[in-house]
Amino acid sequence: MSKRISPYGSWKSPITGDIVASGNVGLGQIEIENKDVYWSEMRPSEKGRCVIVKHSPVEGTIDINPSPFNARTRVHEYGGGSYKVIKNEVFFTNFADQRIYRMKPVENPKPITLETELRHADFEFDSTRDRLICVREDHTEKSREAVNTIVSMNLEGKNFKTLVQGNGFYSSPRISPKGKYLAWLTWNHPHMPWNKTQLWIGKLSQDGSIEEQIQINNNITESIVQPLWSPDSILYFVSDRNNWWNIYCWKDGEVKNVCSKEAEFAEPPWIFAQSNYDFESENRIICSFNQKGRWHIAHLNTENGKLEVIETPYTYISSLYTKNDYAFFIGGSPREATSIVRMNLKTLNTEVLKRSSKITVDSGYLSQPKPIEFPTEKGLTAYGIYYRPRNKDFTAPSGSLPPLLISVHGGPTAAASTTLSLKIQFWTSRGFAVVEVNYGGSTGYGREYRERLRGQWGVVDLNDNVNAAKYMVELGEVDEEKLAISGGSSGGYTTINSLTFRDIFKAGASYYGISDLETFVKETHKFESRYLEYLVGPYPEKKDLYYQRSAINFLDQLDVPIILFQGLDDKIVPPNQAELIFEALKNRGRPVAYLAFEGEQHGFKQAKNIKRSLEAELFFYSQIFGFTLADLIEPVEIENL
């Protein structure tokens, strides 16, 4: 069958907004109890409710927390580590009231903590003393910043005891196999956990108090993440002291590098309870590592540092745990969305327990990722992932070039991966080229690459995304008159700045993006309230930089059509930032559209809103770039067009 000729952007695609919005569930936090495996699912079809799921050889796959219970914590606002399985009982934080609930088999959840302004996350079970240990965030006093500590409680939610306090933040309380020691991470403003953390070990008394404690990394500027005790009670952790997040151990009073490699054995700790390695035995680790955007899984011998890669189809691997000769992880690839995967460590065979999407798409509509490197400012190299337009049913008129969508990830300390994204395929199957830019500051390329953004947010990220677009134009791959840029959160900040301070892009979309750094630094939550000291500089000493890098102060330069999306319950980026841009451009007679969503926070979780925003962005570009849509989409009111 011959292909139909149709302009780029006008191709009919089976990857609809409905499929993108409700086709995927967000897979997270894996827990293993005996022969059962648990994981969490964020379900857009249930308004973003987080459900704990259990897979059992006896019961099959079942939901644990019934509706309306939502297993999600608000510690650091980004959450993670919201539940723990203990002796076949599940303890979890419920999003609506932030109380801890205990759920026994065949019973409804029952609260074990009071209705207070206390939040909990990152649960650890102390089997020696039959208690929970976790991170607490206290919001009781509204006149001051929230207070973070590490606390313990019995399994009835009583006998609370503060174990560690005094610093700004805590994470990863991990107890040694025989219950003698507790390890934890801590850091203080203005640092973030991927900049500088401290690793501590405390000796526990019989009653569970910490009677002695020692800091492992005195006077060293490094990011330590994911502390973990080996079966023989040796403390391991991931550190970037050699530029790369590599695995180390603390043994006989010394820190030793277990495996030196130009690769990242961890992800930036935006959420709690991340795991990229676990023990198969006392001297054998199963680990995952990232090299230039591609994840691998491997055996690591802790005695000689030998790393043996295990061949799998997965290019993204996270939440890795081992037990009973099996490894469990979240894996994804360019052809498959993320799945819960079980690997037999003896045969190395893999089995999918749950796919994030039941939807299968003909490979003829799937664009394959191509890692790219391109020149950027100061003679440096930046990185990205390129997707060509692909649709087996259509081709474009001879001599025409596709529009380019530059996709800016959030964070900004994050990274795009090569795992299948139906959102990206939504664009490429309609005739768009897409580049996900891993600009300077992104993870996966070492600490020095992350450090490019120190004091340079609003400069390096902007330049790298602009240079990615220029690179694609120079290659002759895209139409330089149809360049668009889109991003959420900090990616929205880069998007707005790119449209304001550069003239290369012809349209853009900002999802809950930052436009006023001064407002952000004054109004955002505790976790990120000093983040800008690293990214920009201390405030108010560097107030001039905050002003210069805030597009809200230069809206007279913003002449490019932009569409703005915003959750009205967003506590990280207040809605007034999008509203100010909208009103300013509307009054200046510039093309602008604004869609606000009730009940959404920082990152849309409801299927109807995910669908609406995606289709609205497509409609917006069709009006700006002048192509006819193949689908019937609800129009968007665009002011001044």
Secondary structure as a PSIPRED ss2 file (coil, helix, strand):
# PSIPRED VFORMAT (PSIPRED V4.0)

   1 M C   1.000  0.000  0.000
   2 S C   1.000  0.000  0.000
   3 K C   1.000  0.000  0.000
   4 R E   0.000  0.000  1.000
   5 I E   0.000  0.000  1.000
   6 S C   1.000  0.000  0.000
   7 P C   1.000  0.000  0.000
   8 Y C   1.000  0.000  0.000
   9 G C   1.000  0.000  0.000
  10 S C   1.000  0.000  0.000
  11 W C   1.000  0.000  0.000
  12 K C   1.000  0.000  0.000
  13 S C   1.000  0.000  0.000
  14 P C   1.000  0.000  0.000
  15 I C   1.000  0.000  0.000
  16 T C   1.000  0.000  0.000
  17 G H   0.000  1.000  0.000
  18 D H   0.000  1.000  0.000
  19 I H   0.000  1.000  0.000
  20 V H   0.000  1.000  0.000
  21 A H   0.000  1.000  0.000
  22 S H   0.000  1.000  0.000
  23 G C   1.000  0.000  0.000
  24 N E   0.000  0.000  1.000
  25 V C   1.000  0.000  0.000
  26 G E   0.000  0.000  1.000
  27 L E   0.000  0.000  1.000
  28 G E   0.000  0.000  1.000
  29 Q E   0.000  0.000  1.000
  30 I E   0.000  0.000  1.000
  31 E E   0.000  0.000  1.000
  32 I E   0.000  0.000  1.000
  33 E E   0.000  0.000  1.000
  34 N C   1.000  0.000  0.000
  35 K C   1.000  0.000  0.000
  36 D E   0.000  0.000  1.000
  37 V E   0.000  0.000  1.000
  38 Y E   0.000  0.000  1.000
  39 W E   0.000  0.000  1.000
  40 S E   0.000  0.000  1.000
  41 E E   0.000  0.000  1.000
  42 M E   0.000  0.000  1.000
  43 R E   0.000  0.000  1.000
  44 P H   0.000  1.000  0.000
  45 S H   0.000  1.000  0.000
  46 E H   0.000  1.000  0.000
  47 K C   1.000  0.000  0.000
  48 G C   1.000  0.000  0.000
  49 R E   0.000  0.000  1.000
  50 C E   0.000  0.000  1.000
  51 V E   0.000  0.000  1.000
  52 I E   0.000  0.000  1.000
  53 V E   0.000  0.000  1.000
  54 K E   0.000  0.000  1.000
  55 H E   0.000  0.000  1.000
  56 S E   0.000  0.000  1.000
  57 P C   1.000  0.000  0.000
  58 V C   1.000  0.000  0.000
  59 E C   1.000  0.000  0.000
  60 G E   0.000  0.000  1.000
  61 T E   0.000  0.000  1.000
  62 I E   0.000  0.000  1.000
  63 D E   0.000  0.000  1.000
  64 I C   1.000  0.000  0.000
  65 N C   1.000  0.000  0.000
  66 P C   1.000  0.000  0.000
  67 S C   1.000  0.000  0.000
  68 P C   1.000  0.000  0.000
  69 F C   1.000  0.000  0.000
  70 N C   1.000  0.000  0.000
  71 A E   0.000  0.000  1.000
  72 R C   1.000  0.000  0.000
  73 T C   1.000  0.000  0.000
  74 R C   1.000  0.000  0.000
  75 V C   1.000  0.000  0.000
  76 H C   1.000  0.000  0.000
  77 E C   1.000  0.000  0.000
  78 Y C   1.000  0.000  0.000
  79 G C   1.000  0.000  0.000
  80 G E   0.000  0.000  1.000
  81 G C   1.000  0.000  0.000
  82 S C   1.000  0.000  0.000
  83 Y E   0.000  0.000  1.000
  84 K E   0.000  0.000  1.000
  85 V E   0.000  0.000  1.000
  86 I E   0.000  0.000  1.000
  87 K C   1.000  0.000  0.000
  88 N C   1.000  0.000  0.000
  89 E E   0.000  0.000  1.000
  90 V E   0.000  0.000  1.000
  91 F E   0.000  0.000  1.000
  92 F E   0.000  0.000  1.000
  93 T E   0.000  0.000  1.000
  94 N E   0.000  0.000  1.000
  95 F C   1.000  0.000  0.000
  96 A C   1.000  0.000  0.000
  97 D C   1.000  0.000  0.000
  98 Q C   1.000  0.000  0.000
  99 R C   1.000  0.000  0.000
 100 I E   0.000  0.000  1.000
 101 Y E   0.000  0.000  1.000
 102 R E   0.000  0.000  1.000
 103 M E   0.000  0.000  1.000
 104 K C   1.000  0.000  0.000
 105 P C   1.000  0.000  0.000
 106 V C   1.000  0.000  0.000
 107 E C   1.000  0.000  0.000
 108 N C   1.000  0.000  0.000
 109 P C   1.000  0.000  0.000
 110 K E   0.000  0.000  1.000
 111 P E   0.000  0.000  1.000
 112 I C   1.000  0.000  0.000
 113 T C   1.000  0.000  0.000
 114 L C   1.000  0.000  0.000
 115 E C   1.000  0.000  0.000
 116 T C   1.000  0.000  0.000
 117 E C   1.000  0.000  0.000
 118 L E   0.000  0.000  1.000
 119 R E   0.000  0.000  1.000
 120 H E   0.000  0.000  1.000
 121 A E   0.000  0.000  1.000
 122 D E   0.000  0.000  1.000
 123 F E   0.000  0.000  1.000
 124 E E   0.000  0.000  1.000
 125 F E   0.000  0.000  1.000
 126 D E   0.000  0.000  1.000
 127 S C   1.000  0.000  0.000
 128 T C   1.000  0.000  0.000
 129 R C   1.000  0.000  0.000
 130 D C   1.000  0.000  0.000
 131 R E   0.000  0.000  1.000
 132 L E   0.000  0.000  1.000
 133 I E   0.000  0.000  1.000
 134 C E   0.000  0.000  1.000
 135 V E   0.000  0.000  1.000
 136 R E   0.000  0.000  1.000
 137 E E   0.000  0.000  1.000
 138 D E   0.000  0.000  1.000
 139 H C   1.000  0.000  0.000
 140 T C   1.000  0.000  0.000
 141 E C   1.000  0.000  0.000
 142 K C   1.000  0.000  0.000
 143 S C   1.000  0.000  0.000
 144 R C   1.000  0.000  0.000
 145 E C   1.000  0.000  0.000
 146 A C   1.000  0.000  0.000
 147 V E   0.000  0.000  1.000
 148 N E   0.000  0.000  1.000
 149 T E   0.000  0.000  1.000
 150 I E   0.000  0.000  1.000
 151 V E   0.000  0.000  1.000
 152 S E   0.000  0.000  1.000
 153 M E   0.000  0.000  1.000
 154 N E   0.000  0.000  1.000
 155 L C   1.000  0.000  0.000
 156 E C   1.000  0.000  0.000
 157 G C   1.000  0.000  0.000
 158 K C   1.000  0.000  0.000
 159 N C   1.000  0.000  0.000
 160 F C   1.000  0.000  0.000
 161 K E   0.000  0.000  1.000
 162 T E   0.000  0.000  1.000
 163 L E   0.000  0.000  1.000
 164 V E   0.000  0.000  1.000
 165 Q C   1.000  0.000  0.000
 166 G C   1.000  0.000  0.000
 167 N C   1.000  0.000  0.000
 168 G C   1.000  0.000  0.000
 169 F E   0.000  0.000  1.000
 170 Y E   0.000  0.000  1.000
 171 S E   0.000  0.000  1.000
 172 S E   0.000  0.000  1.000
 173 P E   0.000  0.000  1.000
 174 R E   0.000  0.000  1.000
 175 I E   0.000  0.000  1.000
 176 S C   1.000  0.000  0.000
 177 P C   1.000  0.000  0.000
 178 K C   1.000  0.000  0.000
 179 G C   1.000  0.000  0.000
 180 K C   1.000  0.000  0.000
 181 Y E   0.000  0.000  1.000
 182 L E   0.000  0.000  1.000
 183 A E   0.000  0.000  1.000
 184 W E   0.000  0.000  1.000
 185 L E   0.000  0.000  1.000
 186 T E   0.000  0.000  1.000
 187 W E   0.000  0.000  1.000
 188 N C   1.000  0.000  0.000
 189 H C   1.000  0.000  0.000
 190 P C   1.000  0.000  0.000
 191 H C   1.000  0.000  0.000
 192 M C   1.000  0.000  0.000
 193 P C   1.000  0.000  0.000
 194 W C   1.000  0.000  0.000
 195 N C   1.000  0.000  0.000
 196 K C   1.000  0.000  0.000
 197 T C   1.000  0.000  0.000
 198 Q E   0.000  0.000  1.000
 199 L E   0.000  0.000  1.000
 200 W E   0.000  0.000  1.000
 201 I E   0.000  0.000  1.000
 202 G E   0.000  0.000  1.000
 203 K E   0.000  0.000  1.000
 204 L E   0.000  0.000  1.000
 205 S C   1.000  0.000  0.000
 206 Q C   1.000  0.000  0.000
 207 D C   1.000  0.000  0.000
 208 G C   1.000  0.000  0.000
 209 S C   1.000  0.000  0.000
 210 I E   0.000  0.000  1.000
 211 E E   0.000  0.000  1.000
 212 E E   0.000  0.000  1.000
 213 Q E   0.000  0.000  1.000
 214 I E   0.000  0.000  1.000
 215 Q E   0.000  0.000  1.000
 216 I C   1.000  0.000  0.000
 217 N C   1.000  0.000  0.000
 218 N C   1.000  0.000  0.000
 219 N C   1.000  0.000  0.000
 220 I C   1.000  0.000  0.000
 221 T C   1.000  0.000  0.000
 222 E C   1.000  0.000  0.000
 223 S C   1.000  0.000  0.000
 224 I E   0.000  0.000  1.000
 225 V E   0.000  0.000  1.000
 226 Q E   0.000  0.000  1.000
 227 P E   0.000  0.000  1.000
 228 L E   0.000  0.000  1.000
 229 W E   0.000  0.000  1.000
 230 S C   1.000  0.000  0.000
 231 P C   1.000  0.000  0.000
 232 D C   1.000  0.000  0.000
 233 S C   1.000  0.000  0.000
 234 I C   1.000  0.000  0.000
 235 L E   0.000  0.000  1.000
 236 Y E   0.000  0.000  1.000
 237 F E   0.000  0.000  1.000
 238 V E   0.000  0.000  1.000
 239 S E   0.000  0.000  1.000
 240 D C   1.000  0.000  0.000
 241 R C   1.000  0.000  0.000
 242 N C   1.000  0.000  0.000
 243 N C   1.000  0.000  0.000
 244 W C   1.000  0.000  0.000
 245 W C   1.000  0.000  0.000
 246 N E   0.000  0.000  1.000
 247 I E   0.000  0.000  1.000
 248 Y E   0.000  0.000  1.000
 249 C E   0.000  0.000  1.000
 250 W E   0.000  0.000  1.000
 251 K E   0.000  0.000  1.000
 252 D C   1.000  0.000  0.000
 253 G C   1.000  0.000  0.000
 254 E E   0.000  0.000  1.000
 255 V E   0.000  0.000  1.000
 256 K E   0.000  0.000  1.000
 257 N E   0.000  0.000  1.000
 258 V E   0.000  0.000  1.000
 259 C E   0.000  0.000  1.000
 260 S C   1.000  0.000  0.000
 261 K C   1.000  0.000  0.000
 262 E C   1.000  0.000  0.000
 263 A C   1.000  0.000  0.000
 264 E E   0.000  0.000  1.000
 265 F C   1.000  0.000  0.000
 266 A C   1.000  0.000  0.000
 267 E C   1.000  0.000  0.000
 268 P C   1.000  0.000  0.000
 269 P C   1.000  0.000  0.000
 270 W C   1.000  0.000  0.000
 271 I C   1.000  0.000  0.000
 272 F E   0.000  0.000  1.000
 273 A C   1.000  0.000  0.000
 274 Q C   1.000  0.000  0.000
 275 S C   1.000  0.000  0.000
 276 N C   1.000  0.000  0.000
 277 Y E   0.000  0.000  1.000
 278 D E   0.000  0.000  1.000
 279 F E   0.000  0.000  1.000
 280 E E   0.000  0.000  1.000
 281 S E   0.000  0.000  1.000
 282 E C   1.000  0.000  0.000
 283 N C   1.000  0.000  0.000
 284 R E   0.000  0.000  1.000
 285 I E   0.000  0.000  1.000
 286 I E   0.000  0.000  1.000
 287 C E   0.000  0.000  1.000
 288 S E   0.000  0.000  1.000
 289 F E   0.000  0.000  1.000
 290 N E   0.000  0.000  1.000
 291 Q E   0.000  0.000  1.000
 292 K C   1.000  0.000  0.000
 293 G C   1.000  0.000  0.000
 294 R E   0.000  0.000  1.000
 295 W E   0.000  0.000  1.000
 296 H E   0.000  0.000  1.000
 297 I E   0.000  0.000  1.000
 298 A E   0.000  0.000  1.000
 299 H E   0.000  0.000  1.000
 300 L E   0.000  0.000  1.000
 301 N E   0.000  0.000  1.000
 302 T C   1.000  0.000  0.000
 303 E C   1.000  0.000  0.000
 304 N C   1.000  0.000  0.000
 305 G C   1.000  0.000  0.000
 306 K C   1.000  0.000  0.000
 307 L E   0.000  0.000  1.000
 308 E E   0.000  0.000  1.000
 309 V E   0.000  0.000  1.000
 310 I E   0.000  0.000  1.000
 311 E C   1.000  0.000  0.000
 312 T C   1.000  0.000  0.000
 313 P C   1.000  0.000  0.000
 314 Y C   1.000  0.000  0.000
 315 T C   1.000  0.000  0.000
 316 Y E   0.000  0.000  1.000
 317 I E   0.000  0.000  1.000
 318 S E   0.000  0.000  1.000
 319 S E   0.000  0.000  1.000
 320 L E   0.000  0.000  1.000
 321 Y E   0.000  0.000  1.000
 322 T E   0.000  0.000  1.000
 323 K E   0.000  0.000  1.000
 324 N C   1.000  0.000  0.000
 325 D C   1.000  0.000  0.000
 326 Y E   0.000  0.000  1.000
 327 A E   0.000  0.000  1.000
 328 F E   0.000  0.000  1.000
 329 F E   0.000  0.000  1.000
 330 I E   0.000  0.000  1.000
 331 G E   0.000  0.000  1.000
 332 G E   0.000  0.000  1.000
 333 S C   1.000  0.000  0.000
 334 P C   1.000  0.000  0.000
 335 R C   1.000  0.000  0.000
 336 E C   1.000  0.000  0.000
 337 A C   1.000  0.000  0.000
 338 T C   1.000  0.000  0.000
 339 S E   0.000  0.000  1.000
 340 I E   0.000  0.000  1.000
 341 V E   0.000  0.000  1.000
 342 R E   0.000  0.000  1.000
 343 M E   0.000  0.000  1.000
 344 N E   0.000  0.000  1.000
 345 L C   1.000  0.000  0.000
 346 K C   1.000  0.000  0.000
 347 T C   1.000  0.000  0.000
 348 L C   1.000  0.000  0.000
 349 N C   1.000  0.000  0.000
 350 T E   0.000  0.000  1.000
 351 E E   0.000  0.000  1.000
 352 V E   0.000  0.000  1.000
 353 L E   0.000  0.000  1.000
 354 K E   0.000  0.000  1.000
 355 R E   0.000  0.000  1.000
 356 S C   1.000  0.000  0.000
 357 S E   0.000  0.000  1.000
 358 K C   1.000  0.000  0.000
 359 I C   1.000  0.000  0.000
 360 T C   1.000  0.000  0.000
 361 V C   1.000  0.000  0.000
 362 D C   1.000  0.000  0.000
 363 S H   0.000  1.000  0.000
 364 G H   0.000  1.000  0.000
 365 Y H   0.000  1.000  0.000
 366 L C   1.000  0.000  0.000
 367 S C   1.000  0.000  0.000
 368 Q C   1.000  0.000  0.000
 369 P C   1.000  0.000  0.000
 370 K E   0.000  0.000  1.000
 371 P E   0.000  0.000  1.000
 372 I E   0.000  0.000  1.000
 373 E E   0.000  0.000  1.000
 374 F E   0.000  0.000  1.000
 375 P E   0.000  0.000  1.000
 376 T C   1.000  0.000  0.000
 377 E H   0.000  1.000  0.000
 378 K H   0.000  1.000  0.000
 379 G H   0.000  1.000  0.000
 380 L C   1.000  0.000  0.000
 381 T E   0.000  0.000  1.000
 382 A E   0.000  0.000  1.000
 383 Y E   0.000  0.000  1.000
 384 G E   0.000  0.000  1.000
 385 I E   0.000  0.000  1.000
 386 Y E   0.000  0.000  1.000
 387 Y E   0.000  0.000  1.000
 388 R C   1.000  0.000  0.000
 389 P C   1.000  0.000  0.000
 390 R C   1.000  0.000  0.000
 391 N C   1.000  0.000  0.000
 392 K C   1.000  0.000  0.000
 393 D C   1.000  0.000  0.000
 394 F E   0.000  0.000  1.000
 395 T E   0.000  0.000  1.000
 396 A C   1.000  0.000  0.000
 397 P C   1.000  0.000  0.000
 398 S C   1.000  0.000  0.000
 399 G C   1.000  0.000  0.000
 400 S C   1.000  0.000  0.000
 401 L C   1.000  0.000  0.000
 402 P C   1.000  0.000  0.000
 403 P C   1.000  0.000  0.000
 404 L E   0.000  0.000  1.000
 405 L E   0.000  0.000  1.000
 406 I E   0.000  0.000  1.000
 407 S E   0.000  0.000  1.000
 408 V E   0.000  0.000  1.000
 409 H C   1.000  0.000  0.000
 410 G C   1.000  0.000  0.000
 411 G C   1.000  0.000  0.000
 412 P C   1.000  0.000  0.000
 413 T C   1.000  0.000  0.000
 414 A C   1.000  0.000  0.000
 415 A C   1.000  0.000  0.000
 416 A C   1.000  0.000  0.000
 417 S C   1.000  0.000  0.000
 418 T C   1.000  0.000  0.000
 419 T C   1.000  0.000  0.000
 420 L C   1.000  0.000  0.000
 421 S C   1.000  0.000  0.000
 422 L H   0.000  1.000  0.000
 423 K H   0.000  1.000  0.000
 424 I H   0.000  1.000  0.000
 425 Q H   0.000  1.000  0.000
 426 F H   0.000  1.000  0.000
 427 W H   0.000  1.000  0.000
 428 T H   0.000  1.000  0.000
 429 S C   1.000  0.000  0.000
 430 R C   1.000  0.000  0.000
 431 G C   1.000  0.000  0.000
 432 F C   1.000  0.000  0.000
 433 A E   0.000  0.000  1.000
 434 V E   0.000  0.000  1.000
 435 V E   0.000  0.000  1.000
 436 E E   0.000  0.000  1.000
 437 V E   0.000  0.000  1.000
 438 N E   0.000  0.000  1.000
 439 Y C   1.000  0.000  0.000
 440 G C   1.000  0.000  0.000
 441 G C   1.000  0.000  0.000
 442 S C   1.000  0.000  0.000
 443 T C   1.000  0.000  0.000
 444 G C   1.000  0.000  0.000
 445 Y C   1.000  0.000  0.000
 446 G C   1.000  0.000  0.000
 447 R H   0.000  1.000  0.000
 448 E H   0.000  1.000  0.000
 449 Y H   0.000  1.000  0.000
 450 R H   0.000  1.000  0.000
 451 E H   0.000  1.000  0.000
 452 R C   1.000  0.000  0.000
 453 L C   1.000  0.000  0.000
 454 R C   1.000  0.000  0.000
 455 G C   1.000  0.000  0.000
 456 Q C   1.000  0.000  0.000
 457 W C   1.000  0.000  0.000
 458 G C   1.000  0.000  0.000
 459 V C   1.000  0.000  0.000
 460 V H   0.000  1.000  0.000
 461 D H   0.000  1.000  0.000
 462 L H   0.000  1.000  0.000
 463 N H   0.000  1.000  0.000
 464 D H   0.000  1.000  0.000
 465 N H   0.000  1.000  0.000
 466 V H   0.000  1.000  0.000
 467 N H   0.000  1.000  0.000
 468 A H   0.000  1.000  0.000
 469 A H   0.000  1.000  0.000
 470 K H   0.000  1.000  0.000
 471 Y H   0.000  1.000  0.000
 472 M H   0.000  1.000  0.000
 473 V H   0.000  1.000  0.000
 474 E H   0.000  1.000  0.000
 475 L C   1.000  0.000  0.000
 476 G C   1.000  0.000  0.000
 477 E C   1.000  0.000  0.000
 478 V C   1.000  0.000  0.000
 479 D C   1.000  0.000  0.000
 480 E C   1.000  0.000  0.000
 481 E C   1.000  0.000  0.000
 482 K C   1.000  0.000  0.000
 483 L E   0.000  0.000  1.000
 484 A E   0.000  0.000  1.000
 485 I E   0.000  0.000  1.000
 486 S E   0.000  0.000  1.000
 487 G E   0.000  0.000  1.000
 488 G E   0.000  0.000  1.000
 489 S C   1.000  0.000  0.000
 490 S H   0.000  1.000  0.000
 491 G H   0.000  1.000  0.000
 492 G H   0.000  1.000  0.000
 493 Y H   0.000  1.000  0.000
 494 T H   0.000  1.000  0.000
 495 T H   0.000  1.000  0.000
 496 I H   0.000  1.000  0.000
 497 N H   0.000  1.000  0.000
 498 S H   0.000  1.000  0.000
 499 L H   0.000  1.000  0.000
 500 T H   0.000  1.000  0.000
 501 F H   0.000  1.000  0.000
 502 R C   1.000  0.000  0.000
 503 D C   1.000  0.000  0.000
 504 I C   1.000  0.000  0.000
 505 F C   1.000  0.000  0.000
 506 K C   1.000  0.000  0.000
 507 A E   0.000  0.000  1.000
 508 G E   0.000  0.000  1.000
 509 A E   0.000  0.000  1.000
 510 S E   0.000  0.000  1.000
 511 Y E   0.000  0.000  1.000
 512 Y C   1.000  0.000  0.000
 513 G C   1.000  0.000  0.000
 514 I C   1.000  0.000  0.000
 515 S C   1.000  0.000  0.000
 516 D C   1.000  0.000  0.000
 517 L H   0.000  1.000  0.000
 518 E H   0.000  1.000  0.000
 519 T H   0.000  1.000  0.000
 520 F H   0.000  1.000  0.000
 521 V H   0.000  1.000  0.000
 522 K H   0.000  1.000  0.000
 523 E H   0.000  1.000  0.000
 524 T C   1.000  0.000  0.000
 525 H C   1.000  0.000  0.000
 526 K H   0.000  1.000  0.000
 527 F H   0.000  1.000  0.000
 528 E H   0.000  1.000  0.000
 529 S C   1.000  0.000  0.000
 530 R C   1.000  0.000  0.000
 531 Y H   0.000  1.000  0.000
 532 L H   0.000  1.000  0.000
 533 E H   0.000  1.000  0.000
 534 Y H   0.000  1.000  0.000
 535 L H   0.000  1.000  0.000
 536 V C   1.000  0.000  0.000
 537 G C   1.000  0.000  0.000
 538 P C   1.000  0.000  0.000
 539 Y C   1.000  0.000  0.000
 540 P C   1.000  0.000  0.000
 541 E C   1.000  0.000  0.000
 542 K C   1.000  0.000  0.000
 543 K H   0.000  1.000  0.000
 544 D H   0.000  1.000  0.000
 545 L H   0.000  1.000  0.000
 546 Y H   0.000  1.000  0.000
 547 Y H   0.000  1.000  0.000
 548 Q H   0.000  1.000  0.000
 549 R C   1.000  0.000  0.000
 550 S C   1.000  0.000  0.000
 551 A H   0.000  1.000  0.000
 552 I H   0.000  1.000  0.000
 553 N H   0.000  1.000  0.000
 554 F H   0.000  1.000  0.000
 555 L H   0.000  1.000  0.000
 556 D H   0.000  1.000  0.000
 557 Q H   0.000  1.000  0.000
 558 L C   1.000  0.000  0.000
 559 D C   1.000  0.000  0.000
 560 V C   1.000  0.000  0.000
 561 P C   1.000  0.000  0.000
 562 I E   0.000  0.000  1.000
 563 I E   0.000  0.000  1.000
 564 L E   0.000  0.000  1.000
 565 F E   0.000  0.000  1.000
 566 Q E   0.000  0.000  1.000
 567 G E   0.000  0.000  1.000
 568 L C   1.000  0.000  0.000
 569 D C   1.000  0.000  0.000
 570 D C   1.000  0.000  0.000
 571 K C   1.000  0.000  0.000
 572 I C   1.000  0.000  0.000
 573 V C   1.000  0.000  0.000
 574 P C   1.000  0.000  0.000
 575 P C   1.000  0.000  0.000
 576 N H   0.000  1.000  0.000
 577 Q H   0.000  1.000  0.000
 578 A H   0.000  1.000  0.000
 579 E H   0.000  1.000  0.000
 580 L H   0.000  1.000  0.000
 581 I H   0.000  1.000  0.000
 582 F H   0.000  1.000  0.000
 583 E H   0.000  1.000  0.000
 584 A H   0.000  1.000  0.000
 585 L H   0.000  1.000  0.000
 586 K H   0.000  1.000  0.000
 587 N H   0.000  1.000  0.000
 588 R H   0.000  1.000  0.000
 589 G C   1.000  0.000  0.000
 590 R C   1.000  0.000  0.000
 591 P C   1.000  0.000  0.000
 592 V E   0.000  0.000  1.000
 593 A E   0.000  0.000  1.000
 594 Y E   0.000  0.000  1.000
 595 L E   0.000  0.000  1.000
 596 A E   0.000  0.000  1.000
 597 F E   0.000  0.000  1.000
 598 E C   1.000  0.000  0.000
 599 G C   1.000  0.000  0.000
 600 E C   1.000  0.000  0.000
 601 Q C   1.000  0.000  0.000
 602 H C   1.000  0.000  0.000
 603 G C   1.000  0.000  0.000
 604 F C   1.000  0.000  0.000
 605 K C   1.000  0.000  0.000
 606 Q C   1.000  0.000  0.000
 607 A H   0.000  1.000  0.000
 608 K H   0.000  1.000  0.000
 609 N H   0.000  1.000  0.000
 610 I H   0.000  1.000  0.000
 611 K H   0.000  1.000  0.000
 612 R H   0.000  1.000  0.000
 613 S H   0.000  1.000  0.000
 614 L H   0.000  1.000  0.000
 615 E H   0.000  1.000  0.000
 616 A H   0.000  1.000  0.000
 617 E H   0.000  1.000  0.000
 618 L H   0.000  1.000  0.000
 619 F H   0.000  1.000  0.000
 620 F H   0.000  1.000  0.000
 621 Y H   0.000  1.000  0.000
 622 S H   0.000  1.000  0.000
 623 Q H   0.000  1.000  0.000
 624 I H   0.000  1.000  0.000
 625 F H   0.000  1.000  0.000
 626 G C   1.000  0.000  0.000
 627 F C   1.000  0.000  0.000
 628 T C   1.000  0.000  0.000
 629 L C   1.000  0.000  0.000
 630 A C   1.000  0.000  0.000
 631 D C   1.000  0.000  0.000
 632 L C   1.000  0.000  0.000
 633 I C   1.000  0.000  0.000
 634 E C   1.000  0.000  0.000
 635 P C   1.000  0.000  0.000
 636 V C   1.000  0.000  0.000
 637 E C   1.000  0.000  0.000
 638 I C   1.000  0.000  0.000
 639 E E   0.000  0.000  1.000
 640 N C   1.000  0.000  0.000
 641 L C   1.000  0.000  0.000
